[in-house]
């Protein structure tokens, strides 16, 4: 399959811009917002785990429907619009149970769109799928702009304005999906060449999915409690935002280089580098959080632990899963890594933070990342080089 001559670069990029701009509001500040609403560390961990837990089921359900209907983009648009409506329930959620219900409904639809949009992007790119990172980098730009601008806004106006900002951003996601040409991808496959279970039995696929799980398990504490941990040591919301932006800013340079790095070094080596950098990063945060300079120096490691890691994983999933299973392949990666791994990481980190403190949380995160390094080296096949495309 050849890459489309008229790949809608800016239309695809606008979706990533708004989607990850939304994460720029949620990841650094949603835990602080829940704390502002009066929830404890354990309750915050549980609520954040709901967002991750819906990624276990929702992406695969939507992926199955997309693979069998051939209407992936239609489903993306529907889920993006419904996410706006359900998120509005945050305004009236006044206790743990109601907030949990709102987050469950909202995240079920919100988590549905990204894996299927990855399929859309890769479909447009065709054989030039290693240039995916050139489109995805606009997500990092959106993330950076939000965390840099939202931190001062929250310092000035308070955390109560955060839901207003999120409604605007979710609307931007929905509008972006409307601007992408509907090519009804992937094609409807009435008779798959082989059942998906045959693909899932392959050793490289098992190893790849396990690696994704371990990386996101190690990131659980970072996504759920890094901002709270920093505030305990006197960092302002503006400083927190700048540190998050510093990490995402480094992603851009990696995304620009990934189309060369993948063919040259292959997936296994790049994933090992990502795990090694992440292990060092969590250890430094656990030991030196009070030193702003050291924390700032470790933030660019995010380029490896997320940017390099995610771009490599997208390529591996695209490579290992046949066309009729692309939707479910990306959904499984999202479900097992950001879903199962992220949910367990958030819940476990909440308990560790409550009873043992933030330093212990990040020590444990580093140990998980170290396990991921060993699994990658010993379980993933060595011949992981990518086609130049």
Buried (B, 14 or more C-beta within 10 A) or exposed (E): EEBBEEBBBEBBBBBBBBBBBBBBBBBBBBBBBBBBBEBEBBBBBBBBBBBBBBBBBBBBBBBBBBBBEBBBBBBBBBBBBBBBEBBBBBEEBEEBEEBBBBBBBBBBBBBBBBBBBBBBBBBBBBEBBBBBBBBBBBBBBBBBBBBBBBBBBBBEEEBEBBBEBBBBBBBBBBBBBEEBEBBEBBEEBEEBEEEBEEBBEEEBBEBBBBBBBBBBBBBBBBBBBBBBBBBBEEBBBBBBBBBBBBBBBBBBBBBEBBBEBBBEBBBBBBBBBBBBBBBBBBBBBBBBBEEBEEBBBBBBBBBBBBBBBBBBBBBBBBBBBBBBBBBBBBBBBBBBBBBBBBBBBBBBBBBBBBEEBBBBBBBBBBBBBBBBBEBBBEBBEEEBBBEEB
